[in-house]
Amino acid sequence: MAAYRLTVRHGPNVERESFETVDEAVAALERRAETVRREGPLTRVNTLRDYEPGQRVHARLELSTGGVLRGREAGIDVMGDGALVPYVGVIRKRRLEPSRDRSAFDAVREALTG
């Protein structure tokens, strides 16, 4: 059984991949996030209020360790303006703040292994 599972929610599509190591999983997470970013920004949406591209989630990419009680989960929200927002948590997500010399992907790796 694979140790890490990547779930990509992009529009109406949900895809899953499995990886043996955290390095493989984070590398795939980074590739998929960059693919979404290359699609370009989302447009502004007006429903009951206006939503700017930076307020809209273009795709959510989650890495989980599995386990009996779901294990650890961390991921990246690719925002409509291309910004990457790393988070940790299963039910209550908490935004991660990577240090200056670390990327959003490094923050996800540390959340899963730390």
C-alpha positions as CSV (number, residue, x, y, z in Angstrom):
1,M,0.0,0.0,0.0
2,A,1.3,3.5,-0.9
3,A,2.2,5.8,1.9
4,Y,1.0,9.1,0.4
5,R,-2.1,9.9,-1.6
6,L,-2.5,13.0,-3.8
7,T,-6.0,14.2,-4.5
8,V,-6.5,16.9,-7.0
9,R,-9.8,18.8,-7.1
10,H,-9.9,20.9,-10.2
11,G,-13.3,22.2,-11.4
12,P,-15.7,19.2,-11.5
13,N,-12.8,16.7,-11.8
14,V,-11.2,14.7,-8.9
15,E,-8.1,12.7,-9.6
16,R,-6.1,10.5,-7.2
17,E,-2.5,9.2,-7.3
18,S,-0.5,7.2,-4.9
19,F,3.2,7.5,-4.0
20,E,5.7,5.6,-1.9
21,T,7.7,8.5,-0.6
22,V,7.0,12.1,0.5
23,D,9.5,13.4,-2.0
24,E,7.7,11.7,-4.9
25,A,4.3,13.0,-3.6
26,V,5.5,16.6,-3.1
27,A,7.2,16.6,-6.6
28,A,3.9,15.5,-8.1
29,L,2.0,18.1,-6.1
30,E,4.4,20.8,-7.4
31,R,4.0,19.6,-11.0
32,R,0.2,19.5,-10.8
33,A,0.1,23.0,-9.2
34,E,2.2,24.4,-11.9
35,T,0.0,22.9,-14.6
36,V,-3.0,24.6,-13.0
37,R,-1.1,27.9,-12.8
38,R,-0.2,27.8,-16.5
39,E,-4.0,27.8,-17.3
40,G,-4.0,31.5,-16.4
41,P,-6.0,33.5,-14.0
42,L,-9.7,33.0,-13.3
43,T,-12.1,35.8,-14.0
44,R,-13.9,38.0,-11.6
45,V,-17.4,36.5,-10.6
46,N,-20.4,38.4,-9.4
47,T,-23.0,36.4,-7.5
48,L,-24.5,37.9,-4.3
49,R,-21.2,39.8,-4.1
50,D,-18.0,40.2,-6.2
51,Y,-15.3,37.6,-6.0
52,E,-11.9,38.7,-7.4
53,P,-9.6,36.0,-8.9
54,G,-7.5,36.0,-5.7
55,Q,-10.5,35.1,-3.6
56,R,-11.4,32.1,-5.8
57,V,-9.8,28.6,-5.5
58,H,-8.8,27.4,-8.9
59,A,-7.7,23.9,-7.7
60,R,-7.2,22.2,-4.4
61,L,-4.3,19.7,-4.1
62,E,-4.2,17.5,-1.0
63,L,-1.6,15.0,0.2
64,S,-2.6,12.6,2.9
65,T,-0.8,9.8,4.7
66,G,-3.8,7.6,5.1
67,G,-3.7,5.6,8.3
68,V,-6.4,4.1,10.5
69,L,-7.9,7.5,11.5
70,R,-7.1,9.2,8.1
71,G,-3.6,10.3,9.2
72,R,-2.1,13.6,8.3
73,E,-3.2,15.9,5.5
74,A,-1.7,19.0,4.0
75,G,-2.0,20.6,0.7
76,I,-2.0,23.7,-1.6
77,D,-4.9,25.8,-2.8
78,V,-4.1,27.3,-6.2
79,M,-5.9,30.6,-6.1
80,G,-7.5,32.2,-9.2
81,D,-4.7,34.8,-9.4
82,G,-2.0,32.0,-9.3
83,A,-1.1,32.4,-5.7
84,L,-0.3,29.2,-3.8
85,V,-1.8,28.9,-0.3
86,P,-0.4,25.9,1.7
87,Y,-2.5,24.5,4.5
88,V,-2.5,21.6,7.0
89,G,-5.4,19.8,8.5
90,V,-8.3,17.5,7.7
91,I,-11.4,19.0,8.9
92,R,-10.1,22.3,10.3
93,K,-7.6,23.6,7.8
94,R,-4.9,25.9,9.0
95,R,-2.9,28.1,6.7
96,L,0.8,27.5,6.7
97,E,3.2,30.4,6.6
98,P,6.5,29.2,5.0
99,S,9.6,31.0,6.1
100,R,11.4,33.3,3.6
101,D,13.8,30.7,2.3
102,R,11.2,27.9,2.1
103,S,8.5,27.4,-0.6
104,A,4.8,26.5,-0.1
105,F,5.8,22.9,-1.1
106,D,8.5,22.8,1.6
107,A,5.8,23.8,4.1
108,V,3.6,21.0,3.0
109,R,6.5,18.5,3.2
110,E,7.3,19.6,6.7
111,A,3.7,19.4,7.8
112,L,3.5,15.8,6.7
113,T,6.8,14.6,8.1
114,G,7.2,16.9,11.2
